Amino acid sequence: MIKPYVGLTGINTRIEAQIAAEEFIKSGFSNESSHIPMFGILMSYRTLNDISPKELKTPNIRYPNWRPIKSRMKELAKHGLPMIHYATKEKDTLPEQVKKIFKELFHDGNLYNENICRAIQLNIVWPKPIHLEEIVKALPELSITFQLSSKAQADYSPQEIAEKISPYKDFISYVLIDPSGGKGKEFDTDKSFNIYNAIKEKFPSLVLGFAGGLTGDNIKEKCSSLISKIGKNFCIDAEGGLRVQESYLDEQYTDDLDLEKMRKYISASGEIFLNKKG
């Protein structure tokens, strides 16, 4: 059974992973709760292939080195759903990249066969459906989240977006309506709801979710509005709104998860979805 999740994306360090797991447990979340914790770890074509940050104009420090990911996810899998959030501009070889992540990257066993991680979010604008079919044939138990970013939504009505989802419906488990894309920009509740409604009407078996600027301060207002219309059977995910960004002379030098913001977000999520006081 595919359950909706409460997601925390952008986990980088061992300490962030440990505290996130502890806070989810404290707030009543587990693999058995109605909503499961989702632990999102960012990966890109560049980090997957060890392209040095020195070669990039603006290195993205949210993307960790892939080497510690396996041990980190092994621990997180005890408490919820670890998920790779993958971005690439090399669309033509997407199936090979995904297979590399799950079956070839680690020489002492792999994420997929050991059931350490069997979930991925594709942060890619309308990938080729045939590529998702190829991925699912190679990794039949893989859960795929289809991200509807601002670029994916652009120039399409909710009904047109739902129609464009059609070729993917047999290969995906989740659709995340995410116009922010990790930038911390709050989503428009009415606009996102209209997209949700159009997709859900056409594909009722898909589990849908919302993301965009969610924090412990605004989550109750945002989710209460949605719950009044559709109930609680939806996902949420947070990333950009939970980070602290500091700069010096207009050059960003930190972009870390704010542990207090993270705690507040998870606690508020427990109150909303599980009626659990943190």
Residue, then its C-alpha position, 0 to 999 in steps of 0.5 A: m500500500i502506498k501511503p502519503y508522506v511528510g517529507l523533509t528534503g535536503i538532508n546532508t549530514r549524519i547529525e541532520a539525519q539523526i535529529a530528523a529521525e528523532e523528531f519524526i518519532k517524537s511527533g508520532f510518525s513511523n512506517e506504520s502511521s497514516h503518513i510516513p516520514m520521507f527523508g529526501i537526499l539530493m543527488s545530481y548528475r554532477t555529484l553522481n559522477d564526481i564532477s568537482p565543485k571547482e568546475l562549477k560557477t555556483p556549487n550547490i552545497r545542498y548536494p552531498n557526496w554520494r559515498p556516505i549515503k548508503s549508511r545514512m539511508k540504511e538507518l533512516a529506512k528503519h523510520g520511514l521512506p528514504m528517497i533520492h531526489y535526482a536532477t539531471k540535464e542529461k535526459d537521454t541517458l536517464p535510465e542508465q543514471v537511475k540504474k547506476i544509483f540503485k544497483e552499481l554505485f556501491h561495491d559492497g551491495n546496492l541500495y535496491n537489492e538490500n532494500i535500503c532505498r527504493a524511492i526516487q523523485l525525478n526533478i526533471v521537466w517532463p522526462k520521456p515516458i519510455h525512459l520511466e518504463e525502462i527504469v520500472k522494468a529494471l527496478p520493478e519495486l522502485s517508487i517514483t515521485f513525479q515532480l511538477s515544477s514551475k517549468a513543468q506547469a508553465d503554459y498548461s491548464p490543470q486539465e492539460i497537466a492531467e492529460k500530460i501525466s497520462p503516459y506516466k501513470d503506470f510507472i509513478s506512485y506519487v505526483l508532487i505539485d512543487p512550483s518552488g523547487g527548493k527555493g522556499k517560495e510559498f505555493d499558491t494554494d488555490k492554483s495547486f488545488n486546481i491542479y490536484n483536482a484535475i489529476k485526481e479526477k483523472f487518476p484517482s489511484l495516484v497519491l498527490g502532494f504539495a510543496g513550496g515554502l512550507t515551514g512550521d509557521n505556515i503549514k497549519e494554515k496551508c494544510s487546513s485549507l487543503i484538508s477542508k477540501i480534500g481530507k488528509n490523504f495527501c503528501i507534503d514536502a519541505e526544503g527551502g523554507l527550513r534552511v538558513q542562508e547567510s552570505y558575505l559580500d553577496e557571496q553565499y557561503t552557507d545553506d544549511l538545514d536550520l534544526e529548530k525550523m526542522r523540529k517546528y515543521i515536523s512537530a506541526s505536521g504531527e499535529i495536523f496529520l496525526n493529531k499528535k502534540g509534539 
